[in-house]
Amino acid sequence: MTKDWTSIVARYAEAPTYDASINGVAALARHIRETSLSSGLFGWTSMLDLCITQTEALNPYDGPYLRVSPLPDGMVEFRYFDTRIAEQQWQRKVPAAECVARLRGFLAQLHWFGELE
C-alpha cells in the first residue's frame, strides 16, 4: 500500500496546479522526498489526501497515521488517526504555505525523529 516518495510526488504533479492547498500538499511530499525524512516516513495517497506512517503499511492498514488533506478554502488539514473517535484525534488546519512547518512540528511533538535537520 505504501509508495515510494518519487511516485507520490508524481501523483501530485498530475493534480490541478491552480489550487493552493493541493500545491501545499505537493510541496510537502517533495520536501519529504528531498530530505532525510524519506528514510523514516512512508506514505500513500487517497484521492488528493497524503497519508503518512512510521512503518511500511499493507492493505488493509488500521494502525495510526497522519492524513494531510487539501481543503477547498486553500487551507490544509492535518489529522492524526490514532483513535476512531474523531473528537479525540489531533488535528490542525494551516495555510498551504505552512505545510512543511506544520509537519515538522508534528514530528517533533510525537518524537518520530530524534533530531530534524
Secondary structure, DSSP 8 states (H G I E B T S, - for coil): --B-HHHHHHHHHTS-TT-HHHHHHHHHHHHHHHSGGGGT-EEEEETTEEEEESS---SS--S-EEEEEE-TTSEEEEEEESSS-GGGSEEEEEEGGGHHHHHHHHHHHHT-SSS--
